[in-house]
Amino acid sequence: MTGTPAPRTAAPRTARGALRLVRTAAELNALPRYGERAVVMTMGALHEGHAALIRAARAHAGPDGQVLVTVFVNPLQFGAGEDLDRYPRTLDADLAVAGAAGADTVFAPSADEVYPGGEPQVRIAAGPMGERLEGASRPGHFDGMLTVVAKLLHLTAPGTAFYGEKDAQQLALITRMARDLNFPVRIVGVPTVREGDGLALSSRNGYLSEAERRAAPALFHALRAGREAGLRAAGFRDGLGPAGLGPADDPGSAGGLGPAGRLGPAGAAAVPGADPATSGAGPDAPATPAGPDARADSATPADPDVPADTAAPAAPEARAALVADPDAVRAAARRVLDEAARAEPPVRLDYLALVDPSDFTEVTAGHTGEAVLAVAARLGATRLIDNIRLSFGAAV
């Protein structure tokens, strides 16, 4: 990290005080350091998905650690014609959400504070991995995103940083940046928070008309259909998972779409192939870069892949279910999206992809291991994204 962080001090003996709002790097550097420092980066307009990230950070840092939330609408990651000007700025409400979820400090700098002298002349390039899917649809977006994330990591100097899995490609790129450029920070993904009908929470959901909002769960339905086709190809009759775990047809059921497309609530089973030492977000975990499968399942008090108001505790008996046949997964998801495109209002597909999470290239027939089923579509002027993780085994 660049700069000199404030020296660590003993954790305060009293309960956490009032939430601090800081606006400048000088104010941030003047903060005392104690315990583990965790950061959650946002563009504001905080909702329950952000609150889940902050709660995961607080669970990781513990009562004697620090949780910082950044609120900054980054102009570098908005392209021409995108919604920079209309993106909601709701700082007062954001402070209330952050404080209630367990943050100690909110860092809400101006653009001039983050980019003194104007747009930076030197930026982080996302490379080929950042040119696919979201990068192809939004050229330059990931370069701007990585540049501000790098700056905010330097400014906040955390031991651990938490990001949502809804933005799967973003999370993968941040993880690779931290690993490839030797950032001394651990990157942890937190599972997606969904509405009762499966729609992933997003600040942009507020742009949807009533009719568009009713149509928006088609993205989740497509992902669910793809997963069920994969389960059938793996030998689970009618898209059911292992015996006793129920159907995968409801985001809040015991067999709903949990993290990594698994059966059961969040935290119920480790991601196949993930390092157990980096899969949780325990307070004693080493502050080293973690792979894209690092997850905060055990640190999140509510199941982030089920409706926020019906979340259930993790079920230790739930276990991962392997899927099979990538082509069947894609075809089933596309059928749902094709039907949604003919509805009114139409869901206009941007992309549907089944990719390797390590580089976001399409997986081929016979693929085994982890994959991300990702979708992006437009409803009116609003663009939405969603994804689930799947674990592929051999077809039976």
N, C-alpha and C positions, 0 to 999 in steps of 0.2 A: 504494500500500500504506500502511496505517497503521503507526505505530510507527517507530522508527529502527533499521534493521538495523546489526549490527556492521560496522565498517569493513573493507573488503577488504584483504587482506594478500597478500604473495607466496605462491605455492604452496609447500608444504613440500618440502624437498629430498630427504627420505627417503620410503620407501614408505609407503603408507597404514597407519596404526596400527590398534589394536584398535577394533572397533565400539563406538561410544558409545551409551548409553541415556540419554535425557534425559526428564524428566517434567514440567517446568514451562516456561512461556513465558520466565521469567527465564533459565533454563539455556539455552534455545534462542537467545535474543538474545545471550548471552555467547559463543556459538561464533564463532571467527574465520571470516571469509569469504574464500575464495580461488577463483579460476577461476569457471567456470560452476556455478551451483547448480541441480540438478534434483530434483524431488520426486515421489514415488509415494505416493498416499494409499490406505490400506487399512483394513479393519475387523479385521485379524488373520486367524488361521487360514490362514496363507500356504501356497500350493501352487505348482506349477510355472507356473501362469498369472501369479501375482504375481512369481515369479522372472524371468519373461520381461520384465515391465515394468521391474524393477530393472536387469536387464542392458541393456535399451534405454536407460534413464536413464544408466547408467555409460558406455555407448558414446558417448552424446551429450556427457556432461560431460568425458569423457576422464580420463586418469590424474591430471591436476592439478586436476580439478573436484571438486564435492561432490555426493553423492547422499544425500538424506534420505528416509526412509520413515516415514510416520505410521501408527500403529496406534491406532485409536479406534473403538469400537462406539458409533455415534451414536444416542442414544435418539430424537432428533427425527424420524428417517426410518422408524421402526417404528410401524405403526398398532396399533389395538386387536386383540388376538388373534393378532398376528404373533409371530415367534420371538425377540424381544429377550432374554428370560431364558435361552433354551437356545442362543443363538448361541455358538459355541465361542470360548473365551478360552484361547489357547495361546501366551502371550508368550515363554516360553523357546524353544519350537520356532520361533517367528517370528523371533527374534533370529538363530538359526542359519541359517535360510533367507535372511534379508536380508543377513547378513554374507557368506555364500557367493556370493550373486549380485552383490555389489559395492557394497553400501551402506556409507556412513561412519557414519551416525547414524540411530537410530530414536527418534522422538518419540512416546511413549506416555503421553499425559496422562490424568488422571482426568476424569470428567464435570464435577466442580466446577472444574477448571482451565479447561476449555473454556467452560463456562457458569457463571461465578461468580455466585452469587445465585439460581441456578435457571434455568429455561427463559427464553430471551431474549424480551424484549417486542417487539423489532423483528426481523423475519425477511425473507429473500429470498423473493419470490413467483415461482413458475415461470411463471405466466401460462397462456394457452391451450395453448401447446405442451406444458406439463407436466400438462395435464388429459386427454390422450389416452393410449390404450394402457395403459402401466404406471400412469400417473396416474389413469386411470379405475378401474383395479383396486385401486389403493392410494392413496386420497385423502390428500393432504397429504405423501406420501412425497417428492416432488421439492422441495417447499418446505423440508423438513428437510434434504434432501441438499445443496441449493444453499447453505443457511445455513451448514452446517458446512464445506463446501468454501471458501466465501468467508472464513470465519474462519481456516481452516488456510492458505489462500494468504496472508493477511495475516501470520500468525504465522511461516510458514516463508520467505516472501519469495523464491520461486524465480524464475529466469529462464524455466524450462520445467517443465511438469507433464505427467506421463504417465498415461493412463487406458486401460483395456481396452475394445476394441470389442465385447466380448460384451454390455456394458451400453450399447447403441447410443444409446438415448434419453437416458440420463444423460450420455454423452459429448457429444451434440449440445447439451444444455442448458447444460453447463458451458462449452462453446465459445461459445455465444450470450451467456451471462452475462459472460464475459471480454471479449467484443467490445462488447456493448451498454453495459456499465458501465465500460469503459476500464481493466480490470485490466492492469497492465504485465507480462503473463506469456504465454508461448506454450503453447498446449494441443496435445498430440500424442496421437493414438490408436495403440494397439498391437494387432495382430490377435489373434484368439482362439486360445487353446491348447486342443487337443482330445485326448481319449483315443484309443486305437487304433481304437475303433468309432465315432468321430465325436462322442461326447458332449463338450460344452464343459465344461472344468474349472470347478468352482464349489465353494465351501466347503460349500454345502448338499447336494452330492452325497453327503456322508457320512451324511445322514439317511435315504437310500434303503435299503429292504430289498434282499436279494439279487434277489428277483423284480422289484422296481421298478427296480433298476439294469439288469437285462437289458432292460427295456422302454424305458428312458429314451432310447436313441439314436433312437427314433422321431422326435424333434424334428429331429435332424440329417437323418434320411432324408427328412422332409417338405421341408426346405429344399433338399436335393439334388434331389429330384424336381421341385420348382418351377424350379430353375435349368436342369435338363435339358429341361423343357418349353419354357422360353424359348429355349434354344439351337436346339431343333427348329424353333420358330416363326421363328427368324432364318435358317433354311436349313441348319443343321448336322445332317446325317443321324444319326438315332438318338441325338441328344443329345451327339454328339461335338463337340469344339471344332475350332479350325483344324488343318489337316493336320499330322500328326506330333506332336501334343501329347497324344494318348491320350484315353481316356474320362474323364468327370467322375464316376466312380463309387466313388472311394476317397479318404479324407481324406489318405492318404499317397502317392498316385500322382502322377505328373507332371501329370496332368490333373485332380487333385482340387480341392476347393473352397479355393482360395487367397484372399487378401484381396480384398475387394470382389466375391467370387464369381468371381474370375478363374481362368483356367487357370494351373497351375504354382505353384511355391513362392512364399513371401512375398518381396516385393521384386522380383519378376520384371518387373513393368511398372508404369508410373505409372498412377494412377487417372485415367481420362479426365476432363478438365476441371479437374484439380487444378493448383494453381500449383507449378511445379517448385521454386520457392524455398522452399516450405513443405511439400513432400511428404516430403522426407527429414528426418532429425533430426541433421544434421551439426553439429559443434561450433561452426562459424562462422555458423550461421543467426541472423538477428536475433531478439531476444527480444520479438517482437510477437505479438499474438493471431493464431492460425492458424485456418483454416476447418475444418469438420468432416472434411474429407478429408485433413488433415495426418496423416501416418503415420510410424511408426518402422520401416518395413520394412527399410531398409538398416542400421538400428542394432541389429536383433535378430539375435543369432547363430544362433538356431534358427528354423525355419519355424513360426510360432505357429499356423498353421491345419492342421498335421499332427500326428500323435502325437509327444509329447515325446521318446520313446525312438527314433524313427525319422526325426527331422528331417534334411532334406537342405539343402545350400547352394542359394542362389538360382540359377535357370537364366536367364542373360541372354537366351536366345533365346525364352523364353516371352513371350506377349503377351496383351493383354486380348481377351476374346471378347464381343461385343455380343449381348444377348438381345433378344427381342421378345415382344409380346402379353402384357400384364400379366394379363389374365383367364385365359389358359392357365397362367401361372405359379401364380396363386392356386389354380386348380382342381386342378392336379396335386398341390400341397402338401396341399390339403384332403383329397384322396382317401387319402393316406397316413395322415393324422391321424384320419380317419373309421374306417379299418380298425383303428388303434391304440386307438381308443375302445371297440371291440367286443372287444378282447383282454382277457386276464386276467394281471396287473392292468391295469385300463383307464387310458389316458392321457386325462385330462379336459381338454379344450381351454378355455383362457381367451380367447385371441385369436390370430388369424392375420391379418396385415396386410402390405400392400405399400405403403410410404410414401415420400414425398419426405424425404430426410434433413435438409432445411433447416427443415422445420416439422412433420414427422411427420403430415401429412395424406395420405390415401389417394391414390395415383396413379390416373389414369384411362386408358382405352384410348387408344392413340396416344402415350403418354408416351415421351419420349426423355430421356436423361441418367441420372443416378444414382438409385438407389432402394434401400431396405432392406426385405428380406423378413424379417419378425420373427414370432416365435411365443412364446407363454407357455402352459404347461399344468401340471396337477397330477398327481402320482403319489402316491396316499395323501395324507399331510399336507404333502408337499413340493412347492413350486412352483418350476419351472425356466423359464428363458428362454434364447433363442438367436436368432441372426440371421445373415444373410449380406448382403453388398452386391452389387448387380447394376448393370450398365451397359446401358441400353436404347438400341437403335438402331431403325431402321425394319424392319418385317417384309418378307420377300421373297416 
